[in-house]
Each structure stands twice: as structure tokens, then as C-alpha cells.
Amino acid sequence: MAPEATGFPFYGVDEDAALRRILEGTATETGERFFQALVKNLSLVLGTEGAWVTEYIEESQRLRALAFWLGGQWVHGYEYDIAGSPCEHVIKDSRMVHVPENVVALYPTDPDLAKFQAVSYLGVPLLDVDGAVLGHLAVIDTRSMPEEPRCQAIFQIFAARAAAEHQRLSAEMKLREREEKVSRLLDSAMDAIIELDEGLNVTMVNPAAEKLFRCAADQFTGHDFGRFLSAAGRGKLAHLTESLKARPEGQQYLWIPDGLNVVSPDGDTFPAEATVSRFEMQRRTFYTLILRNVNDLLEAQEKIRSLTIEAVFLKEEIEALRSFDQFIGQSAPILRTLRDVAEVAKTDATVLILGETGTGKELIARAIHESSRRSDKALVKVNCAAIPPTLIESEFFGHEKGAFTGATAKREGRFSLADGGTIFLDEVGELPLEVQAKLLRVLQEGEFEPLGSSKTRKVDVRVLAATNHDLRQAALKRTFREDLYYRLNVFPIELPPLRDRGDDVILLASALVEKFARRMGRAIAPLSPESIRRLKTYDWPGNVRELQNVIERAIITSRDGRLNLDRALPEASKPDRTEPAAPLNPAPDNILTDQALREMERNNIIRALEACGWKVAGDDGAARLLGVNSSTLNSRMKSLGIERPR
């Protein structure tokens, strides 16, 4: 239970209860309701008269309250000048300000302190990743507020959650602006743009399509688009959309040879040049059909594609900001890494992010981009290890129509899409040597030629690269260009492995327990001393990613509300046990061992299926929890005789 607000402030605060209150009070809220839950719980936890969180309006030197809880009720529309108030030092000096008593006497020009009968004050700034002040979090009380380090630490945790929500709302606003631009582009395009579902039924049209077909959007939506085509056109479109399924991701678009014969609702028939592309969203397949002159069409299509990709990247950034548990940590190594991020983010310097698998290299790249002057542009990610060597040059720099077999249309590369923004080259050590030379030219000169083109393209792109390899050793062995290594290694940032982060593993594990338990609808007890010991003594070769998997498995197999680390942690981390000496000539027990392993596998699959409501495939299916393909899981269920209970 959280402490009541009636006791003397700052004494007798239960830290564990306070942390639970933060998570429980804010976990399901966002925006204004999040800030309301935050300040109300802060006031209750610390036992103060009031608490408020603000946003800083730098132009007018004012603070606007996002939520203000005072004397058991809400204060609405609260906004004030910072001059002459204790908040001025919080904002201008970017530091915590604590006035234990006599706050009215110390700040006599503040008109509100006396009105609120304030005696004491505590405020802390809310900072962006680059140190910019977003606002502040503060409490006041009608009694003295003596210094208490434990309560100040709790106060800082509330402030960190408020700052994270500030950043998330900023990213969400940028996403809305991007989506509005996409909508305006569709509405203002001269092309007729028609969106079809997998059955080729119309789901959306733009005004140009209404003009082309001479009918309103509601006469399209929900209807089979085949009714607007000739018989030959219907067959051609069905054949081409089916063939797109076999194309690799990123190349699922076609110029339709000879166009389509279109039939308007009034019976008028006319030919139209066309392209069709395929994309997936929320596990559903859609097609975009664009009708217009070929030259104008390709230009408009590329604009739509670029804006759509940027919107997807911004959505991913918002999801990353929601997962605040990945940022948890107060060890010296992780704090040093975050300081490096803050120092380099505002520059355009190339950054090389080094670290073992699962340490969060992509997360650091996102933080650098989001805090940079390029944050309003796209962060384009490329996994260099996931692209076939024969396609990587085309992926990076694009190609012209006919540049190679299968290049039926011009295509922009990732560097073109990232122009003005940032490109993140993950697993950069896997790049082929021939592509390394072109990458070096982009870094040095900011230019390249697409495949099949003699024209030089100029781009302004900031490069962030990541690897878990020793590129210096690779350069010595001539498997990686030495000159490229030095161009990438302008500002190296090394992410510490989880085993070197001390008590961070416990902070992360506790947050992950809360997250996964809430998702699965289970009540899990706090980490026991034995669980803490085992988590801290394990070496974590897979780092934070492995910790996430272990905690999720431990909750799936939990019993009586306690984590089951016996099933989740690898054998090497389990407590030492004194084993009886093996006989010199042990009897063969292969049959018994196979039976035991088979039974263990069967029980584990059943538990996973029960946790997922007997759903096998999908993001919330048992196959994902177990880390196997759904077809493999179905095969094992059949082999082990597992059937869903009736």
C-alpha cells in the first residue's frame, strides 16, 4: 500500500510501494491522464499538499501546468512566469531545487506561494536526451520538508517517467504531421490513386480517381475494382497482383505493360497507363493502383513511397519510446554511454556503435537521431547482414530500369530515402568489400551513382553504424577496408554488456516482470533474494535481449505467483548441488532419458498454449513464445499427441 498523505512529509516512505505505485498508476495512461496519474501518485507517495508537472515555454519564459494536484483537488489552467519563483532556478540552472522551509520569505515576489500557504518546495527539471529543458516536476507542502535522499531518489524516478512521456508526445506529434502530409499529397496528386484489399475490393480512392472515373468515392468503396475494368483488364490485374507475392520485400511493384482499359460507371471506356504495388499492414495485404501518364506517375509514386516509409519509421520511434524499461539503468558504464550520446547527438559526426549482441545498439542509434537536428526527417535502418550480397548495392544506392535482370522499373535506394536525415547501418562489418568502396565515397564526398546510371546523385546523410565485430582486427586481416574503418570510427560509443552493469540487471528484470505479467494477466511476486542472486551471477551472453526472453519464459511457467527461473535460466546458472558419484559402470538409461525429455517438451508446449489461449501462430501465439515456427510447433503437437481440450 502507498503511504497516506496525512503523515509528516518525506518520512516513512515505503520505496517498493512507491515504485509499484508509479507503475500501476501510469502503466495504462498516456498524455494528460498520464500526467494526472503521475502527480497525484507523487503527492500521495511523498505525503505533500500538492504536486504539478509543467511544460516550459521558452519564448515567454513561462511554465504551463500539464497537471496540478493541490489539496485533494485539481487546479486547471495554471500558467505562470518563472521570474521570482523557485521554479526559475530549476529551469535556468537545470538542477534540483529544495527549499525545506520559509519558502515564502525566500521568494517574496512569487504571488502564489502565500496563496497556497506553502512552507516548503522541491522541484526538478525534465530534460531531453540532449539536456534541453522540457518542463519541470515539483511538490509543495504546508509543513517543513526536510532533506531525505531516499525520497529525492523516488522523486527523480517520477521525473524520469514524466520526461519520457514528454518525449513520446513530441514523437507522436511529428507522426501526425507526417501522416497529414501523406494525406495532403494523396488529395493533391494529379494521379488517380486507388487502394485495393487482397480480394481487389476498393478500400480508398483520392480526388483525382473520383475525377478520372467521374463518380464519388462512396461508389467505389467496398466494390470489386474489376467492375471498372474490361474483361482483359480484370484478368491482367489479377495475374499481376498474384505475381507480386513472389517478389522480395522492397521490390513488390510493377509497371503494367500496355496499361489497362478502364470502364467508368457511365459506360465510357478508355485506356490508362498504370502501376501496381503490394504492401502489408497489420498482417493484411493491400495493393496500390496508380493511373496516369508514365513519367508523372513514377515521380508521384516515389514521393508517396518515401513519405509512407518515413511515417513507418516515426511509428517505430514512438514504440521505442514506449518501451522505457530498455532505458533503465544507473550503473557507471551505462551512464557514461548516455553521456556520450548526449555529447555527439547535436553534431553531424559519424558514430560507430560497438557492443555485444543484445546490448541495445539500435536503441542508441534511435536516441542519437531523435536528439539531433535531423529528428524531423527519417531514420532509415539497414541490416547489412540480412541483404543478399547480389542485392545490397541496389538496396543502398538504387537502380535504373534495366540495370540488371528483373529491374523492370527505376528504384530509389536507402541513401536517397535518408537524404536530409540519418541512416543506421546495423552489422556494418558484414558488408562486401566492393560495396565498402562506394560507402566510403558517400562518407567522403556525399555522392554516388545508382546501378545502371551515369548520373551522380548528391545526398546529405548522417551515418550511424553498429557492429559486434572488431573492425580494427578485420581491417588488419583485409576483410574490412582500413580507410572505411577510420571514416566510421569518428566517434565510437561502446555499449557495456549486461554482466558489467552490476545491479542494472535487477532493475531491468523487475521492470520486465511488471511488463510481461501485465500483458499475460498474471500476478507475480517481487523478485526473491534467491532469484536476485541467480540473475546477478549469470553471465548473460545474450545481454538484455536474453534477459527479456528469460523473464518471459519464467512468467509463462510460473506457479503460485512466483517466477520459475529453474525452467527459464540455462543450466549453468542454477544453484550448485552435490551430485552423487556416478557408478563406474552405469546402467544404460537412454530410454528413460528420452521419455523424460519427451514429457518435459510436451508439458512445456501445453503451458505455452494455455498461456496463449491455445493460439499457435501470430505475434501472441505459442510458437512466438517458444521461439519456433508455427509449422514446427504444429508438427511437434501432432507427434506428442497434444490436442486442444474440448
LOLUMLUM-140068 format. One record per residue (C-alpha): x, y, z. Coordinates in pm, whole numbers. Each point is the difference from the previous one (the first is absolute). Layout:
BEGIN
c1:X c2:Y c3:Z
...
//
This chain:
BEGIN
c1:0 c2:0 c3:0
c1:123 c2:353 c3:-74
c1:37 c2:238 c3:297
c1:-288 c2:229 c3:86
c1:33 c2:375 c3:-54
c1:-84 c2:77 c3:366
c1:338 c2:-86 c3:153
c1:304 c2:225 c3:36
c1:142 c2:44 c3:-352
c1:300 c2:-202 c3:-111
c1:6 c2:-235 c3:300
c1:-97 c2:-365 c3:1
c1:-13 c2:-30 c3:-378
c1:-3 c2:-362 c3:-118
c1:225 c2:10 c3:-309
c1:-128 c2:-329 c3:-146
c1:-359 c2:114 c3:42
c1:88 c2:334 c3:-158
c1:152 c2:-167 c3:-307
c1:-302 c2:-229 c3:-32
c1:-224 c2:303 c3:18
c1:188 c2:164 c3:-286
c1:-39 c2:-304 c3:-223
c1:-359 c2:-82 c3:97
c1:-116 c2:362 c3:-12
c1:147 c2:88 c3:-340
c1:37 c2:-330 c3:-191
c1:-328 c2:27 c3:-192
c1:-15 c2:379 c3:-37
c1:140 c2:239 c3:-260
c1:0 c2:375 c3:-56
c1:-200 c2:216 c3:242
c1:-133 c2:-300 c3:199
c1:356 c2:-128 c3:38
c1:120 c2:329 c3:150
c1:-305 c2:17 c3:228
c1:65 c2:-352 c3:130
c1:369 c2:84 c3:45
c1:-39 c2:316 c3:214
c1:-286 c2:-137 c3:206
c1:198 c2:-312 c3:87
c1:312 c2:210 c3:68
c1:-192 c2:215 c3:248
c1:-146 c2:-308 c3:170
c1:333 c2:-188 c3:12
c1:194 c2:293 c3:152
c1:-289 c2:129 c3:214
c1:10 c2:358 c3:-134
c1:-273 c2:260 c3:-39
c1:40 c2:24 c3:-375
c1:196 c2:-108 c3:-309
c1:9 c2:120 c3:-359
c1:173 c2:-69 c3:-332
c1:53 c2:269 c3:-264
c1:122 c2:71 c3:-350
c1:249 c2:285 c3:-50
c1:-90 c2:276 c3:-250
c1:344 c2:144 c3:-65
c1:-115 c2:295 c3:-215
c1:-210 c2:150 c3:281
c1:202 c2:-139 c3:295
c1:-315 c2:-162 c3:141
c1:-102 c2:-338 c3:131
c1:-334 c2:-157 c3:-93
c1:-133 c2:-274 c3:229
c1:-85 c2:-326 c3:-174
c1:-150 c2:-126 c3:329
c1:-23 c2:166 c3:346
c1:-125 c2:-186 c3:311
c1:-45 c2:225 c3:307
c1:-183 c2:-60 c3:325
c1:-181 c2:-306 c3:-132
c1:-133 c2:161 c3:-317
c1:110 c2:103 c3:-349
c1:112 c2:350 c3:-93
c1:-82 c2:69 c3:-366
c1:157 c2:250 c3:-240
c1:296 c2:79 c3:225
c1:273 c2:201 c3:-181
c1:256 c2:243 c3:142
c1:323 c2:195 c3:-57
c1:308 c2:-167 c3:142
c1:161 c2:330 c3:104
c1:20 c2:34 c3:378
c1:-121 c2:-354 c3:68
c1:202 c2:-299 c3:127
c1:-79 c2:-162 c3:-336
c1:225 c2:257 c3:-170
c1:314 c2:-164 c3:140
c1:-128 c2:-345 c3:-98
c1:-45 c2:109 c3:-362
c1:291 c2:242 c3:-47
c1:261 c2:-208 c3:189
c1:-139 c2:-345 c3:-105
c1:32 c2:-132 c3:355
c1:-206 c2:-122 c3:293
c1:-111 c2:276 c3:239
c1:-101 c2:-91 c3:356
c1:-132 c2:264 c3:244
c1:-70 c2:-186 c3:327
c1:-179 c2:298 c3:169
c1:-77 c2:375 c3:-16
c1:-54 c2:-13 c3:-377
c1:-229 c2:309 c3:5
c1:266 c2:208 c3:176
c1:267 c2:-112 c3:-245
c1:-216 c2:74 c3:-308
c1:-217 c2:296 c3:106
c1:-83 c2:105 c3:-360
c1:-164 c2:-333 c3:-85
c1:-375 c2:79 c3:30
c1:-117 c2:-360 c3:31
c1:214 c2:-142 c3:281
c1:-177 c2:202 c3:272
c1:-339 c2:-71 c3:-160
c1:75 c2:-375 c3:16
c1:124 c2:40 c3:364
c1:324 c2:-160 c3:-112
c1:280 c2:-61 c3:248
c1:232 c2:-229 c3:-200
c1:78 c2:-78 c3:-365
c1:180 c2:-264 c3:-209
c1:39 c2:19 c3:-379
c1:203 c2:-182 c3:-266
c1:39 c2:75 c3:-374
c1:-124 c2:-238 c3:-271
c1:280 c2:-32 c3:-254
c1:12 c2:-124 c3:-358
c1:280 c2:-237 c3:-107
c1:212 c2:300 c3:-105
c1:-52 c2:179 c3:333
c1:-264 c2:246 c3:-124
c1:-262 c2:89 c3:264
c1:-346 c2:-134 c3:-87
c1:-171 c2:117 c3:319
c1:19 c2:-92 c3:367
c1:-157 c2:-210 c3:277
c1:-58 c2:155 c3:343
c1:-169 c2:-49 c3:338
c1:-93 c2:249 c3:275
c1:-114 c2:-56 c3:355
c1:-154 c2:203 c3:283
c1:258 c2:-151 c3:236
c1:377 c2:-22 c3:7
c1:155 c2:-241 c3:-248
c1:336 c2:-121 c3:140
c1:260 c2:-148 c3:-233
c1:-50 c2:-375 c3:-50
c1:223 c2:-166 c3:-268
c1:-232 c2:-300 c3:-42
c1:-299 c2:219 c3:-76
c1:204 c2:216 c3:-234
c1:98 c2:-318 c3:-189
c1:-369 c2:-94 c3:-30
c1:-70 c2:355 c3:-116
c1:265 c2:-39 c3:-273
c1:-166 c2:-322 c3:-121
c1:-334 c2:180 c3:-35
c1:184 c2:275 c3:-192
c1:161 c2:-255 c3:-236
c1:-342 c2:-147 c3:-84
c1:-139 c2:351 c3:-62
c1:293 c2:84 c3:-232
c1:-50 c2:-325 c3:-195
c1:-369 c2:84 c3:-55
c1:98 c2:352 c3:-113
c1:229 c2:-154 c3:-264
c1:-264 c2:-253 c3:-109
c1:-260 c2:274 c3:-52
c1:252 c2:197 c3:-208
c1:63 c2:-302 c3:-224
c1:-376 c2:-60 c3:-28
c1:-53 c2:358 c3:-115
c1:264 c2:-44 c3:-271
c1:-176 c2:-318 c3:-113
c1:-333 c2:183 c3:-30
c1:168 c2:271 c3:-205
c1:155 c2:-264 c3:-228
c1:-332 c2:-182 c3:-47
c1:-170 c2:332 c3:-77
c1:263 c2:64 c3:-269
c1:-68 c2:-345 c3:-150
c1:-374 c2:73 c3:1
c1:53 c2:339 c3:-165
c1:228 c2:-155 c3:-262
c1:-265 c2:-258 c3:-88
c1:-273 c2:263 c3:-18
c1:204 c2:241 c3:-215
c1:154 c2:-259 c3:-236
c1:-93 c2:17 c3:-367
c1:21 c2:-381 c3:-13
c1:-303 c2:-217 c3:66
c1:109 c2:-201 c3:305
c1:-211 c2:-299 c3:100
c1:62 c2:-230 c3:297
c1:-122 c2:-362 c3:-30
c1:-20 c2:-280 c3:255
c1:117 c2:-357 c3:-63
c1:-329 c2:-81 c3:-178
c1:51 c2:308 c3:-225
c1:-289 c2:182 c3:164
c1:40 c2:379 c3:21
c1:89 c2:130 c3:348
c1:98 c2:359 c3:-85
c1:19 c2:244 c3:-294
c1:138 c2:353 c3:-29
c1:-179 c2:299 c3:-163
c1:192 c2:-51 c3:-328
c1:-150 c2:-350 c3:-26
c1:-350 c2:139 c3:56
c1:68 c2:248 c3:-280
c1:144 c2:-266 c3:-233
c1:-295 c2:-238 c3:46
c1:-256 c2:279 c3:36
c1:-159 c2:-143 c3:311
c1:13 c2:61 c3:377
c1:219 c2:-197 c3:240
c1:-297 c2:-180 c3:157
c1:-78 c2:-153 c3:-341
c1:347 c2:-163 c3:11
c1:50 c2:-104 c3:361
c1:-81 c2:-362 c3:75
c1:-54 c2:-93 c3:-366
c1:204 c2:-241 c3:-211
c1:232 c2:216 c3:-211
c1:-45 c2:-248 c3:-286
c1:-334 c2:164 c3:-78
c1:197 c2:310 c3:-114
c1:220 c2:-200 c3:-242
c1:-51 c2:-181 c3:-327
c1:4 c2:-382 c3:6
c1:361 c2:-3 c3:-123
c1:95 c2:264 c3:258
c1:-152 c2:-204 c3:284
c1:202 c2:-307 c3:-96
c1:322 c2:201 c3:-42
c1:-36 c2:170 c3:342
c1:-78 c2:-330 c3:178
c1:305 c2:-165 c3:-159
c1:236 c2:286 c3:87
c1:-112 c2:33 c3:363
c1:47 c2:-374 c3:46
c1:353 c2:20 c3:-147
c1:96 c2:276 c3:245
c1:-21 c2:-249 c3:290
c1:308 c2:-182 c3:-129
c1:212 c2:316 c3:-13
c1:239 c2:86 c3:286
c1:-101 c2:269 c3:248
c1:88 c2:344 c3:-129
c1:-54 c2:-105 c3:-363
c1:-372 c2:-78 c3:4
c1:-105 c2:248 c3:-271
c1:-52 c2:-21 c3:-377
c1:-54 c2:224 c3:-297
c1:-300 c2:-150 c3:-182
c1:97 c2:-53 c3:-365
c1:-248 c2:157 c3:-246
c1:-200 c2:141 c3:293
c1:-362 c2:-88 c3:82
c1:-329 c2:60 c3:-175
c1:-213 c2:185 c3:254
c1:-382 c2:1 c3:1
c1:-169 c2:289 c3:180
c1:-346 c2:-44 c3:162
c1:-164 c2:182 c3:-292
c1:139 c2:-263 c3:-241
c1:279 c2:212 c3:-147
c1:316 c2:-208 c3:-74
c1:352 c2:141 c3:-25
c1:359 c2:-128 c3:28
c1:211 c2:100 c3:299
c1:370 c2:-48 c3:71
c1:43 c2:-158 c3:341
c1:226 c2:-137 c3:272
c1:-92 c2:-234 c3:282
c1:186 c2:-61 c3:327
c1:-57 c2:-232 c3:295
c1:45 c2:72 c3:372
c1:-100 c2:-151 c3:331
c1:-139 c2:175 c3:307
c1:-116 c2:-167 c3:321
c1:32 c2:-342 c3:-167
c1:-233 c2:98 c3:-284
c1:97 c2:32 c3:-367
c1:-85 c2:309 c3:-205
c1:74 c2:120 c3:-353
c1:50 c2:355 c3:-127
c1:-112 c2:63 c3:-357
c1:112 c2:327 c3:-160
c1:-145 c2:112 c3:-334
c1:167 c2:275 c3:-201
c1:267 c2:97 c3:-252
c1:308 c2:-214 c3:67
c1:253 c2:277 c3:63
c1:-218 c2:201 c3:238
c1:-118 c2:-321 c3:161
c1:346 c2:-125 c3:101
c1:85 c2:334 c3:160
c1:-319 c2:11 c3:208
c1:32 c2:-366 c3:100
c1:350 c2:56 c3:135
c1:-117 c2:296 c3:208
c1:-280 c2:-207 c3:154
c1:235 c2:-290 c3:68
c1:259 c2:223 c3:168
c1:-256 c2:173 c3:224
c1:-159 c2:-333 c3:92
c1:339 c2:-146 c3:94
c1:74 c2:306 c3:215
c1:-337 c2:-42 c3:176
c1:83 c2:-366 c3:73
c1:340 c2:101 c3:142
c1:-166 c2:260 c3:225
c1:-248 c2:-261 c3:126
c1:290 c2:-227 c3:90
c1:166 c2:286 c3:189
c1:-319 c2:53 c3:204
c1:-12 c2:-369 c3:90
c1:364 c2:20 c3:107
c1:-83 c2:292 c3:231
c1:-288 c2:-198 c3:153
c1:238 c2:-282 c3:101
c1:162 c2:205 c3:278
c1:120 c2:-317 c3:178
c1:278 c2:-29 c3:-260
c1:147 c2:329 c3:128
c1:7 c2:-103 c3:365
c1:344 c2:13 c3:157
c1:207 c2:198 c3:244
c1:336 c2:-175 c3:-17
c1:310 c2:202 c3:-85
c1:55 c2:-171 c3:-341
c1:-352 c2:68 c3:-131
c1:0 c2:358 c3:131
c1:333 c2:57 c3:-176
c1:-152 c2:-132 c3:-324
c1:-302 c2:231 c3:31
c1:231 c2:297 c3:59
c1:181 c2:-88 c3:-324
c1:-336 c2:-7 c3:-180
c1:-91 c2:345 c3:134
c1:336 c2:143 c3:-109
c1:-4 c2:-128 c3:-359
c1:-373 c2:19 c3:-80
c1:-10 c2:370 c3:-94
c1:292 c2:-34 c3:-242
c1:3 c2:-162 c3:-345
c1:296 c2:-222 c3:90
c1:3 c2:-363 c3:-118
c1:-48 c2:-234 c3:297
c1:116 c2:-361 c3:33
c1:-203 c2:-186 c3:265
c1:184 c2:-300 c3:140
c1:-139 c2:-271 c3:222
c1:-93 c2:-363 c3:38
c1:-321 c2:-147 c3:-139
c1:-308 c2:113 c3:194
c1:154 c2:304 c3:171
c1:-232 c2:251 c3:-174
c1:206 c2:148 c3:-284
c1:-309 c2:92 c3:-204
c1:-149 c2:169 c3:306
c1:307 c2:223 c3:29
c1:-21 c2:84 c3:-372
c1:-364 c2:105 c3:46
c1:93 c2:220 c3:298
c1:275 c2:174 c3:-200
c1:-233 c2:66 c3:-295
c1:-291 c2:117 c3:216
c1:226 c2:252 c3:178
c1:165 c2:126 c3:-318
c1:-86 c2:291 c3:-229
c1:-122 c2:-263 c3:-249
c1:-273 c2:-141 c3:226
c1:-276 c2:138 c3:-224
c1:129 c2:-219 c3:-284
c1:5 c2:-378 c3:-31
c1:229 c2:-243 c3:180
c1:55 c2:-264 c3:-269
c1:123 c2:-336 c3:135
c1:195 c2:-256 c3:-202
c1:99 c2:-342 c3:134
c1:310 c2:-66 c3:-210
c1:8 c2:-368 c3:99
c1:-358 c2:-65 c3:-117
c1:37 c2:118 c3:-362
c1:139 c2:-243 c3:-260
c1:341 c2:117 c3:-134
c1:-138 c2:17 c3:-356
c1:-271 c2:248 c3:104
c1:175 c2:214 c3:260
c1:137 c2:260 c3:-244
c1:-348 c2:49 c3:-147
c1:-149 c2:25 c3:352
c1:255 c2:266 c3:97
c1:14 c2:212 c3:-315
c1:-303 c2:-96 c3:-211
c1:-6 c2:-96 c3:-367
c1:-130 c2:107 c3:-338
c1:-251 c2:-198 c3:-203
c1:183 c2:-281 c3:-183
c1:316 c2:26 c3:213
c1:-13 c2:-377 c3:56
c1:-231 c2:-294 c3:-62
c1:-327 c2:65 c3:182
c1:51 c2:379 c3:26
c1:-325 c2:85 c3:-178
c1:-28 c2:347 c3:157
c1:215 c2:270 c3:149
c1:46 c2:-27 c3:376
c1:137 c2:239 c3:262
c1:253 c2:-141 c3:249
c1:21 c2:38 c3:376
c1:247 c2:290 c3:-18
c1:-242 c2:197 c3:-218
c1:-283 c2:-68 c3:245
c1:222 c2:121 c3:287
c1:97 c2:325 c3:-176
c1:-14 c2:277 c3:261
c1:-36 c2:-258 c3:278
c1:194 c2:-288 c3:152
c1:89 c2:-350 c3:-119
c1:78 c2:-278 c3:249
c1:221 c2:-277 c3:-138
c1:-40 c2:-293 c3:238
c1:257 c2:-283 c3:-22
c1:217 c2:220 c3:-222
c1:285 c2:-251 c3:29
c1:-193 c2:-237 c3:-230
c1:21 c2:232 c3:-304
c1:173 c2:-144 c3:-311
c1:329 c2:173 c3:-87
c1:-131 c2:133 c3:-334
c1:-288 c2:180 c3:175
c1:237 c2:135 c3:267
c1:176 c2:208 c3:-268
c1:-328 c2:167 c3:-104
c1:-94 c2:60 c3:364
c1:337 c2:168 c3:57
c1:-73 c2:236 c3:-289
c1:-337 c2:95 c3:148
c1:165 c2:75 c3:336
c1:278 c2:206 c3:-159
c1:-177 c2:176 c3:-288
c1:-372 c2:-42 c3:70
c1:-62 c2:-144 c3:-347
c1:-58 c2:-327 c3:-189
c1:-134 c2:-139 c3:-329
c1:-303 c2:-233 c3:1
c1:48 c2:-332 c3:-179
c1:-37 c2:44 c3:-376
c1:29 c2:380 c3:17
c1:280 c2:233 c3:-105
c1:-145 c2:293 c3:196
c1:148 c2:85 c3:341
c1:-246 c2:44 c3:288
c1:78 c2:240 c3:285
c1:-138 c2:-80 c3:347
c1:28 c2:149 c3:349
c1:-17 c2:-300 c3:234
c1:134 c2:-55 c3:351
c1:137 c2:-353 c3:42
c1:-33 c2:-204 c3:320
c1:153 c2:-347 c3:-13
c1:-4 c2:-292 c3:242
c1:189 c2:-328 c3:30
c1:86 c2:-272 c3:249
c1:324 c2:-78 c3:-188
c1:348 c2:143 c3:54
c1:26 c2:210 c3:-317
c1:361 c2:96 c3:76
c1:103 c2:-366 c3:-7
c1:-211 c2:-52 c3:-314
c1:186 c2:290 c3:-163
c1:335 c2:-158 c3:91
c1:-118 c2:-327 c3:-158
c1:-118 c2:196 c3:-308
c1:-357 c2:-125 c3:33
c1:-112 c2:360 c3:70
c1:142 c2:313 c3:-163
c1:233 c2:185 c3:235
c1:-88 c2:341 c3:-145
c1:-373 c2:-71 c3:47
c1:64 c2:-109 c3:360
c1:160 c2:336 c3:80
c1:-283 c2:189 c3:-171
c1:-260 c2:-187 c3:208
c1:198 c2:21 c3:325
c1:-27 c2:380 c3:35
c1:-190 c2:-30 c3:330
c1:-13 c2:-354 c3:142
c1:-260 c2:-82 c3:266
c1:46 c2:-328 c3:183
c1:-304 c2:-160 c3:160
c1:85 c2:-195 c3:317
c1:-112 c2:-364 c3:20
c1:-265 c2:-74 c3:260
c1:248 c2:-198 c3:215
c1:200 c2:323 c3:53
c1:-300 c2:209 c3:107
c1:-31 c2:-120 c3:359
c1:-343 c2:48 c3:154
c1:-148 c2:118 c3:-332
c1:-95 c2:-362 c3:-71
c1:-232 c2:3 c3:303
c1:-157 c2:336 c3:-96
c1:-59 c2:-127 c3:-353
c1:-131 c2:-337 c3:118
c1:-249 c2:166 c3:238
c1:-133 c2:227 c3:-274
c1:-28 c2:-292 c3:-243
c1:-189 c2:-209 c3:258
c1:-255 c2:282 c3:34
c1:-28 c2:37 c3:-379
c1:-45 c2:-368 c3:-90
c1:-217 c2:-82 c3:302
c1:-239 c2:281 c3:-94
c1:-7 c2:-116 c3:-363
c1:-80 c2:-360 c3:103
c1:-246 c2:101 c3:274
c1:199 c2:-163 c3:280
c1:91 c2:114 c3:351
c1:370 c2:-63 c3:64
c1:174 c2:52 c3:334
c1:307 c2:228 c3:19
c1:339 c2:-160 c3:-64
c1:111 c2:-219 c3:288
c1:357 c2:22 c3:141
c1:78 c2:-335 c3:-164
c1:-130 c2:123 c3:-339
c1:207 c2:318 c3:34
c1:311 c2:-206 c3:79
c1:-48 c2:-224 c3:-302
c1:-71 c2:288 c3:-237
c1:313 c2:184 c3:116
c1:231 c2:-302 c3:-20
c1:-103 c2:-101 c3:-351
c1:235 c2:123 c3:-276
c1:-274 c2:117 c3:-248
c1:174 c2:-72 c3:-333
c1:-315 c2:121 c3:-181
c1:-21 c2:314 c3:219
c1:-330 c2:192 c3:33
c1:-166 c2:-196 c3:-281
c1:75 c2:-326 c3:182
c1:-124 c2:149 c3:330
c1:-333 c2:85 c3:-167
c1:-36 c2:-357 c3:-125
c1:91 c2:-150 c3:338
c1:-250 c2:215 c3:191
c1:-277 c2:-74 c3:-252
c1:65 c2:-376 c3:25
c1:14 c2:21 c3:381
c1:-344 c2:167 c3:10
c1:-152 c2:-246 c3:-249
c1:108 c2:-294 c3:219
c1:-59 c2:177 c3:334
c1:-191 c2:-171 c3:277
c1:-173 c2:157 c3:303
c1:98 c2:348 c3:-115
c1:377 c2:-64 c3:10
c1:249 c2:10 c3:-284
c1:116 c2:-340 c3:-117
c1:368 c2:68 c3:-69
c1:72 c2:-375 c3:16
c1:-170 c2:-34 c3:-339
c1:110 c2:335 c3:-142
c1:369 c2:38 c3:80
c1:262 c2:-216 c3:-172
c1:136 c2:-293 c3:200
c1:330 c2:173 c3:76
c1:-174 c2:265 c3:211
c1:-192 c2:-235 c3:230
c1:109 c2:-42 c3:365
c1:282 c2:-246 c3:55
c1:-113 c2:-337 c3:128
c1:201 c2:-284 c3:136
c1:-51 c2:-282 c3:-246
c1:55 c2:-363 c3:100
c1:306 c2:-161 c3:-153
c1:-77 c2:-183 c3:-322
c1:53 c2:-378 c3:4
c1:303 c2:-129 c3:-187
c1:-222 c2:-198 c3:-235
c1:-330 c2:187 c3:-18
c1:-297 c2:-186 c3:-134
c1:-127 c2:129 c3:-335
c1:-291 c2:238 c3:58
c1:-49 c2:151 c3:-348
c1:-361 c2:-116 c3:-18
c1:-88 c2:162 c3:334
c1:180 c2:323 c3:-97
c1:-181 c2:21 c3:-334
c1:-334 c2:-54 c3:170
c1:75 c2:270 c3:258
c1:109 c2:247 c3:-265
c1:-309 c2:-78 c3:-208
c1:-227 c2:56 c3:300
c1:178 c2:327 c3:87
c1:-43 c2:122 c3:-357
c1:-367 c2:-96 c3:1
c1:-68 c2:180 c3:329
c1:186 c2:311 c3:-115
c1:-202 c2:21 c3:-324
c1:-328 c2:-46 c3:189
c1:90 c2:281 c3:243
c1:84 c2:233 c3:-288
c1:-328 c2:-87 c3:-178
c1:-200 c2:59 c3:319
c1:170 c2:337 c3:50
c1:-98 c2:101 c3:-356
c1:-354 c2:-135 c3:9
c1:105 c2:-294 c3:-224
c1:91 c2:239 c3:-280
c1:296 c2:-141 c3:-197
c1:105 c2:263 c3:-257
c1:27 c2:381 c3:7
c1:171 c2:254 c3:225
c1:-202 c2:-117 c3:302
c1:20 c2:-371 c3:-87
c1:181 c2:-285 c3:175
c1:250 c2:-42 c3:-285
c1:136 c2:351 c3:61
c1:27 c2:-61 c3:377
c1:193 c2:-322 c3:-61
c1:220 c2:153 c3:-271
c1:-96 c2:-246 c3:-277
c1:-189 c2:15 c3:-330
c1:-373 c2:-67 c3:22
c1:35 c2:-291 c3:-247
c1:268 c2:-156 c3:224
c1:-222 c2:39 c3:305
c1:-297 c2:-161 c3:-179
c1:225 c2:-290 c3:-98
c1:124 c2:-50 c3:358
c1:-357 c2:21 c3:137
c1:-104 c2:-278 c3:-239
c1:306 c2:-209 c3:91
c1:-60 c2:41 c3:374
c1:-377 c2:-58 c3:-26
c1:-93 c2:347 c3:125
c1:-359 c2:103 c3:-77
c1:-201 c2:297 c3:117
c1:-244 c2:-100 c3:279
c1:-364 c2:6 c3:-103
//
